[in-house]
Each structure stands twice: as C-alpha cells, then as structure tokens.
Amino acid sequence: MTEATAKKAIITGITGQDGSYLAELLLGKGYEVHGLIRRSSTFNTDRIDHIYQDPHTPHPNLFLHYSDLTDGSRLVTLLSEIQPDEVYNLAAQSHVRVSFDEPEYTGDVTGLGTIRLLEAIRAIGLSTRFYQASSSEMFGATPPPQDEQTPFYPRSPYGVAKVYSYWITKNYREAYGLFASNGILFNHESPRRGDTFVTRKITRAVARIAAGQQSELFMGNLDSVRDWGYAPEYVEAMWRMLQHGTPDDFVVATNTAYTVKDFLELSFGHAGLDWQKYVKFDERYLRPTEVDSLIGDASKARDQLGWTPTILTPRLAQIMVDADIKSLELGGSRYVDIVQTV
C-alpha cells in the first residue's frame, strides 16, 4: 500500500489496551492512523510509547490529536480535517465497578460520546466506516450462551450506557445509511490490561507475591463466570468487521467459561503458588448488582468474518503472569508484552 493510497483511520481511546493493539495492527497494514487523546497535565501514552522510533520521533504514519468525546464541535473539526476511511470508537469510561460511583460521567462518555461521533459523521456527510465497541456487559442478567439475538439486560451504569451506544449505532445505520457496525466483545485481556481490572489485578499480585513484594490479595466475588479472550486477537475481529461487505453486528468471544476462582488457580498455579494462602475477601469489591455469567457464541463472526480465537483462558493467564514477572525484573515497567507462539 503506497502513501498515496494508504487508508486513514481514527481511533478514539488509542491509549487503552484495545486502542494500542489496534494501532499496531493498522500501522502494520499500511494505514495512516490518527489517535484521539484527552488533554491532561501528565502523559498517559504508556501503551503506545513503543510505537515511537525514539522518544522524540513518532512513527511516520501515527498522529495524535487532543480531543474528547464530550466535545462534539472538536469531533466535527477533526473528522472534517482528517477525512478518515474508518473510525473505531474504543473510548469509554470502561470500568464496570467505577461506573456505579460515576454514573453520570459514564453515561456522558460511554453513551452520549457515541452519538456525538455518529452525528459528526452524518452532519459532515463523511463517507467512512464506523466501528462501535459494544460490550458483553449489555447482556448482564440474561442467561448464557449469548449471541446477536440475545436480549439485553444490563446490570450496571456502564452496561446501560453501552446499550444506548449499541442502539444508536444501529439506528444511524438504518436511518441514514451509515456503514456502522457493533462489535459485541466479551472480556478480552492482555499484559496491557489496566491494573484495576480483575485479571490484571490477579496477575500483578502473583508476580509481586512470587517476588516477595506482596503478601495478600483482596478480592470480591470469585464465582462470576466469564468468557476471557486475548485482546490482540479481538482487535483483528474489529478490523474484519469494517472490511465486511455490509455493516452488521457481531459477537466476539471464545465460547468458554471460567470463574474468577479458576483464573486465580491458573495464575497462581503457573507461578507454583497456592492461591488460597494469599487471597482474602473484601466486600468493597462487590458490585451493587452482579453479572453472574457471560459466555459468548461467536459463530456468526466465524462464519461471516472468518475469525476464530486461538488463545483461551489457561494460556492467557500464563501470558499475563509471565509478562508481569518480566515487568518486575525490568524494574517495574508498566506494560510488558510476551511474544506469543500458538
């Protein structure tokens, strides 16, 4: 792909786990990638710093712009200037437990932020393909397995905001003919997962306990069942959705089920530790309303997109533990990836 014909993509949330992996994927395919980041007094680009060739010279096809999903006029300006071929909306207040503490902010960014993007695309008359990062949390209390036809029953402000984003994306597709697709992604993890998310909280604790730097790990509900996949594989599914002939909605999942307790056993066991000696219960980590079981059926993505996962929860736990152990050995680098072989 030559510079003259390179596709342009905008990624909101480029500094997050998914955004960083997606940026790598698109740059590897020859895209010109534009990432939207929030203005802050401190830099929060740890996950994409390695894409830079040196501390002062960015990748020639990577451009970062200050923006915020709460600022519709800024979105209009940037979309008009960049004229992207593809827009990936990955930005959100994405922590489920935090959404109970900040419900209004979660609704504004995770919910209304999507319509600001869609309305900007519609108002400009931009011919682009739009990806909305929907979530398995939309299913909430609906029993598994969950697929594209499963009714939504969200159990958190985050889940409710994602339901709004899902339906407004579908509405703009049907009302205005936009190429707008929802990726209903089930839990997907990696060494770049945020420290407060349960899987990374566990694997960081394993590394620190093995190194003698921590003695206890406080947890909430250990019986929740989740379908955990590997984030780099899931961003491939995002890209495939926007290369598909028609816009549509797809579940992305592994169709496997593990409890939080299972993840503890896998992670501690990989380091030769007995999790029961270190894990303590703390009710502060319980949600006001729990989601008991999320297990996705990604048959549609397999059949129509040719997408199938290869890394499942047992291997995922090993990858994350190994990365966090290596991080400590390197002096506490925040995000360290381990090269995968399948």
C-alpha positions as CSV (number, residue, x, y, z in Angstrom):
1,M,0.0,0.0,0.0
2,T,1.6,3.3,-1.1
3,E,1.4,6.5,0.8
4,A,-0.9,7.9,-1.9
5,T,-3.4,5.1,-1.4
6,A,-3.0,4.5,2.3
7,K,-6.2,4.3,4.2
8,K,-6.8,6.7,7.1
9,A,-8.2,5.5,10.4
10,I,-9.2,7.4,13.5
11,I,-9.0,5.5,16.9
12,T,-10.7,7.0,19.9
13,G,-9.2,5.5,23.1
14,I,-5.9,4.8,21.3
15,T,-4.0,4.8,24.6
16,G,-6.1,2.0,26.0
17,Q,-5.5,-1.7,25.8
18,D,-7.5,-2.3,22.6
19,G,-6.5,1.0,21.0
20,S,-2.8,0.3,21.3
21,Y,-3.2,-3.2,19.8
22,L,-5.4,-1.9,17.0
23,A,-3.0,0.9,16.2
24,E,-0.2,-1.7,15.8
25,L,-2.4,-3.8,13.6
26,L,-3.4,-0.9,11.3
27,L,0.1,0.5,11.0
28,G,1.3,-2.9,10.1
29,K,-1.3,-2.9,7.3
30,G,0.0,0.4,6.0
31,Y,-2.7,2.7,7.4
32,E,-2.3,6.3,8.4
33,V,-3.5,6.2,12.0
34,H,-4.9,9.1,13.9
35,G,-5.4,8.7,17.6
36,L,-7.6,10.9,19.8
37,I,-6.3,11.5,23.3
38,R,-7.6,13.6,26.2
39,R,-5.6,16.7,27.3
40,S,-4.0,16.1,30.7
41,S,-1.3,17.6,32.8
42,T,0.6,14.2,32.6
43,F,1.1,11.9,29.6
44,N,-0.8,8.6,29.5
45,T,0.7,7.1,26.4
46,D,2.5,4.1,28.1
47,R,0.8,1.5,25.9
48,I,1.8,3.2,22.6
49,D,5.2,4.6,23.5
50,H,6.9,1.6,21.9
51,I,5.4,2.6,18.6
52,Y,7.6,5.6,18.6
53,Q,11.0,5.1,16.9
54,D,12.7,7.2,19.6
55,P,11.5,9.5,22.4
56,H,11.1,12.4,20.0
57,T,10.3,10.9,16.6
58,P,6.9,9.3,16.2
59,H,6.0,6.6,13.7
60,P,5.7,8.4,10.4
61,N,2.1,7.2,10.0
62,L,0.9,7.8,13.6
63,F,-0.7,11.1,14.5
64,L,-2.1,12.0,17.9
65,H,-4.8,14.8,18.4
66,Y,-6.2,16.2,21.6
67,S,-9.9,15.6,21.7
68,D,-12.7,14.4,24.0
69,L,-15.9,12.5,23.4
70,T,-17.7,15.2,25.4
71,D,-16.8,17.9,22.9
72,G,-18.9,17.5,19.8
73,S,-17.6,20.5,17.9
74,R,-14.0,19.3,18.2
75,L,-15.0,16.0,16.8
76,V,-16.6,17.7,13.8
77,T,-13.4,19.7,13.2
78,L,-11.1,16.7,13.4
79,L,-13.3,14.4,11.2
80,S,-13.6,17.2,8.6
81,E,-9.8,17.7,8.6
82,I,-8.7,14.1,8.6
83,Q,-11.4,12.6,6.3
84,P,-10.9,9.1,7.6
85,D,-11.8,5.9,5.8
86,E,-12.5,4.1,9.1
87,V,-13.4,5.3,12.6
88,Y,-13.0,3.0,15.6
89,N,-14.8,4.2,18.7
90,L,-13.0,2.5,21.6
91,A,-13.0,5.4,24.1
92,A,-15.2,5.0,27.2
93,Q,-15.3,5.0,31.0
94,S,-14.9,1.3,30.8
95,H,-14.6,0.1,34.4
96,V,-17.8,-1.5,35.5
97,R,-17.4,-1.1,39.2
98,V,-16.3,2.6,38.8
99,S,-19.5,3.2,36.7
100,F,-21.6,2.8,39.9
101,D,-19.5,5.6,41.5
102,E,-19.6,7.8,38.4
103,P,-22.8,7.0,36.6
104,E,-23.4,10.4,35.1
105,Y,-19.8,10.7,33.7
106,T,-20.1,7.1,32.4
107,G,-23.3,7.9,30.6
108,D,-21.9,11.1,29.1
109,V,-18.7,9.5,27.7
110,T,-19.6,5.9,27.1
111,G,-23.1,6.6,25.9
112,L,-23.5,10.1,24.5
113,G,-19.9,10.2,23.2
114,T,-21.0,7.7,20.6
115,I,-23.8,9.8,19.2
116,R,-21.5,12.8,19.1
117,L,-19.2,10.9,16.8
118,L,-22.1,9.5,14.7
119,E,-23.8,12.9,14.4
120,A,-20.5,14.4,13.3
121,I,-20.1,11.8,10.6
122,R,-23.7,12.4,9.5
123,A,-23.5,16.2,9.6
124,I,-20.3,16.3,7.6
125,G,-21.6,13.8,5.0
126,L,-18.5,11.8,5.6
127,S,-18.2,8.5,3.7
128,T,-16.5,6.4,6.4
129,R,-16.9,3.1,8.1
130,F,-17.7,3.2,11.8
131,Y,-16.9,0.6,14.4
132,Q,-18.6,0.8,17.8
133,A,-17.1,-1.1,20.7
134,S,-20.1,-2.7,22.3
135,S,-19.8,-5.0,25.3
136,S,-21.0,-8.3,26.7
137,E,-22.0,-6.3,29.8
138,M,-25.1,-5.3,27.8
139,F,-26.4,-8.9,28.4
140,G,-26.0,-8.7,32.1
141,A,-28.6,-10.9,33.8
142,T,-29.7,-12.7,30.6
143,P,-28.6,-16.4,30.8
144,P,-25.8,-17.6,28.5
145,P,-24.8,-18.5,25.9
146,Q,-25.3,-15.0,24.5
147,D,-25.3,-14.2,20.8
148,E,-26.5,-11.4,18.5
149,Q,-30.2,-12.4,19.1
150,T,-29.9,-12.5,22.9
151,P,-32.0,-9.8,24.7
152,F,-30.0,-7.2,26.7
153,Y,-30.4,-6.9,30.5
154,P,-27.6,-4.6,31.7
155,R,-26.7,-4.6,35.4
156,S,-24.5,-1.5,35.7
157,P,-24.4,2.1,34.5
158,Y,-21.6,1.0,32.2
159,G,-23.8,-1.7,30.7
160,V,-26.7,0.6,30.3
161,A,-24.5,3.2,28.5
162,K,-23.2,0.6,26.2
163,V,-26.8,-0.5,25.3
164,Y,-27.5,3.1,24.3
165,S,-24.4,3.2,22.1
166,Y,-25.3,-0.1,20.5
167,W,-28.8,1.0,19.6
168,I,-27.9,4.5,18.4
169,T,-25.2,2.9,16.1
170,K,-27.8,0.6,14.7
171,N,-30.3,3.5,14.4
172,Y,-27.9,5.7,12.4
173,R,-27.1,2.7,10.2
174,E,-30.8,2.2,9.4
175,A,-31.9,5.8,9.4
176,Y,-29.0,7.4,7.4
177,G,-27.4,4.5,5.6
178,L,-24.1,4.8,7.5
179,F,-21.7,1.9,7.4
180,A,-21.8,1.4,11.2
181,S,-21.1,-1.9,12.9
182,N,-21.2,-3.0,16.5
183,G,-18.6,-5.4,17.9
184,I,-20.1,-7.1,21.0
185,L,-16.9,-8.1,22.6
186,F,-16.7,-10.4,25.6
187,N,-14.0,-10.0,28.2
188,H,-10.6,-9.8,26.5
189,E,-7.4,-9.4,28.4
190,S,-3.6,-8.9,27.9
191,P,-0.5,-7.7,29.6
192,R,-1.7,-4.2,28.7
193,R,-4.9,-4.5,30.7
194,G,-5.5,-1.8,33.2
195,D,-4.2,-2.5,36.7
196,T,-7.7,-2.3,38.3
197,F,-9.3,-4.9,36.1
198,V,-9.7,-8.3,37.8
199,T,-7.4,-10.4,35.6
200,R,-4.5,-7.9,35.7
201,K,-5.1,-7.3,39.4
202,I,-4.6,-11.0,39.9
203,T,-1.5,-11.5,37.6
204,R,0.3,-8.4,39.0
205,A,-0.3,-9.8,42.5
206,V,1.0,-13.2,41.5
207,A,4.2,-11.6,40.2
208,R,4.6,-9.4,43.3
209,I,3.9,-12.3,45.7
210,A,6.4,-14.5,43.9
211,A,9.0,-11.8,44.3
212,G,8.2,-11.3,48.0
213,Q,6.8,-7.8,47.4
214,Q,3.2,-8.5,48.4
215,S,1.6,-10.9,50.9
216,E,-2.1,-10.7,50.3
217,L,-4.6,-10.1,47.5
218,F,-8.1,-8.8,48.4
219,M,-10.9,-9.9,46.1
220,G,-14.7,-9.7,45.8
221,N,-17.0,-12.2,44.1
222,L,-15.0,-15.3,43.0
223,D,-17.9,-17.2,41.5
224,S,-18.6,-14.9,38.5
225,V,-18.3,-16.8,35.2
226,R,-16.6,-15.1,32.3
227,D,-15.6,-15.8,28.7
228,W,-12.0,-14.5,28.6
229,G,-10.1,-14.0,25.3
230,Y,-6.9,-12.4,24.1
231,A,-7.1,-8.7,23.2
232,P,-4.7,-8.7,20.1
233,E,-7.0,-11.4,18.5
234,Y,-10.1,-9.3,19.3
235,V,-8.8,-6.2,17.5
236,E,-8.4,-8.3,14.4
237,A,-12.1,-9.0,14.6
238,M,-12.8,-5.3,14.8
239,W,-10.8,-4.6,11.6
240,R,-12.5,-7.5,9.8
241,M,-16.0,-6.1,10.6
242,L,-15.1,-2.9,8.7
243,Q,-13.8,-4.9,5.7
244,H,-17.0,-6.9,5.5
245,G,-19.3,-6.2,2.6
246,T,-22.1,-4.9,4.6
247,P,-22.4,-3.3,8.1
248,D,-23.6,-5.6,10.8
249,D,-23.3,-6.6,14.5
250,F,-21.1,-9.4,15.7
251,V,-20.4,-11.2,19.0
252,V,-16.7,-11.7,19.6
253,A,-15.9,-14.4,22.2
254,T,-14.3,-17.8,22.8
255,N,-17.5,-19.7,23.9
256,T,-15.6,-20.9,27.0
257,A,-16.5,-20.4,30.7
258,Y,-14.2,-19.9,33.7
259,T,-14.8,-18.4,37.1
260,V,-12.7,-15.8,38.8
261,K,-11.6,-18.6,41.1
262,D,-10.5,-20.6,38.1
263,F,-8.4,-17.6,36.9
264,L,-6.9,-17.4,40.4
265,E,-5.9,-21.1,40.3
266,L,-4.5,-20.8,36.8
267,S,-2.4,-17.7,37.6
268,F,-1.1,-18.6,41.0
269,G,-0.5,-22.2,39.8
270,H,1.6,-21.0,36.9
271,A,4.0,-19.4,39.4
272,G,3.9,-22.5,41.7
273,L,1.8,-20.8,44.3
274,D,-1.4,-21.9,46.2
275,W,-3.9,-19.0,45.7
276,Q,-5.9,-19.9,48.9
277,K,-2.9,-18.9,51.0
278,Y,-2.9,-15.4,49.8
279,V,-6.4,-14.3,48.7
280,K,-8.7,-12.6,51.2
281,F,-12.3,-11.5,50.7
282,D,-13.2,-7.8,50.8
283,E,-16.8,-6.7,50.3
284,R,-15.7,-3.3,48.9
285,Y,-15.0,-5.1,45.6
286,L,-18.6,-6.3,45.2
287,R,-20.9,-4.6,42.7
288,P,-24.3,-3.4,43.8
289,T,-25.7,-5.7,41.1
290,E,-23.6,-8.6,39.9
291,V,-23.4,-10.2,36.5
292,D,-23.2,-13.9,37.2
293,S,-22.3,-15.5,33.8
294,L,-21.2,-14.2,30.4
295,I,-20.4,-16.8,27.7
296,G,-20.4,-15.7,24.1
297,D,-21.4,-17.6,20.9
298,A,-19.2,-16.1,18.1
299,S,-20.5,-18.5,15.4
300,K,-21.6,-15.5,13.2
301,A,-18.1,-14.0,13.4
302,R,-16.5,-17.3,12.5
303,D,-18.9,-18.0,9.6
304,Q,-19.0,-14.5,8.1
305,L,-15.7,-12.9,9.1
306,G,-13.5,-16.0,9.2
307,W,-12.5,-15.0,12.7
308,T,-11.7,-17.6,15.4
309,P,-9.8,-17.3,18.7
310,T,-6.7,-19.3,19.3
311,I,-5.7,-18.3,22.9
312,L,-8.0,-19.3,25.6
313,T,-8.1,-18.6,29.3
314,P,-5.5,-21.1,30.6
315,R,-2.8,-19.8,28.1
316,L,-4.0,-16.2,28.6
317,A,-3.3,-16.5,32.4
318,Q,0.2,-17.8,31.7
319,I,0.9,-15.0,29.2
320,M,-0.2,-12.3,31.7
321,V,1.7,-13.8,34.7
322,D,4.9,-14.2,32.6
323,A,4.6,-10.5,31.4
324,D,4.1,-9.2,35.0
325,I,7.0,-11.2,36.3
326,K,9.2,-9.9,33.5
327,S,8.0,-6.4,34.2
328,L,9.2,-6.6,37.8
329,E,12.6,-8.0,36.6
330,L,12.9,-4.9,34.3
331,G,12.3,-2.6,37.2
332,G,8.5,-2.2,37.2
333,S,7.8,-1.3,33.6
334,R,4.1,-0.8,33.5
335,Y,3.3,-2.8,30.3
336,V,5.4,-5.6,29.1
337,D,4.3,-8.0,26.3
338,I,5.4,-11.6,25.8
339,V,5.8,-12.8,22.2
340,Q,3.2,-15.5,21.6
341,T,3.5,-18.8,19.8
342,V,0.4,-20.9,19.3
